């Protein structure tokens, strides 16, 4: 497997107080199976789709119980160098670079608007073994109330170019690597309660959006938005029973014309 380009989303994980509940929920909604918990790494447990690694779940660290949220990791050839870029860009290193056995090295950081994300320097663990297929990661968007801060920060840390959506009703930006879109940025509107902190929303691919939503809500998930048709697919945003937000998207069911974008200089 080729090494991911710097700035490419490469992995996702989440903390859950009720790990067995999370395994049951995502197993039903996304069809995941789970490996053995790695006791030497805090009971880190990988999730698989068709036998391929797609994400992981882990119990919370002491003092972080009840704070379930998905975390997206971006590829880096050198996490120490990325940590310095984070600081230089006005962000904050939440967890200093650390070696994770022979799997690789990681850090946690936040952009100046408070969006938390991870950085992964691959070793034996290179990241997603499956993408943009049912049961796997597909896309992610930075949700922030201060888009200017995020817009300046991310291309400082990673080699992104940027395109702005040409739409007066929505403030949306796309970050790309070598011309390929890899990350969106959405301005949070007044519809978001003030207690909802800026975050990265992760999209997982499903065969049928409405079926996935029905399974999620039957299992105690909360529908936050949608299902809605779009040129990219039919999607919906949910919270799982422990409060972690995520989206599901059926990329085979598209409707409408692709939006116009303009290059940001």
Secondary structure, DSSP 8 states (H G I E B T S, - for coil): -----TT-EEEEEEE-SSHHHHHHHHHHHH--EE---BGGGTTBEEEEETTEEEEEEE---TT-TT---EEEEEE-S-HHHHHHHHHHTT-EEEEEEEEETTTEEEEEEE-TT--EEEEEEESS--S-S--SSTTSEEEEEEEES-HHHHHHHHHHHS--EEEEE--TT--EEEEEETTEEEEEEEE--TTS-TTS--EEEEEEE-S-HHHHHHHHHHTT-EEEEEEE--TT-EEEEEE-TTS-EEEEEETTS--S----EEE--
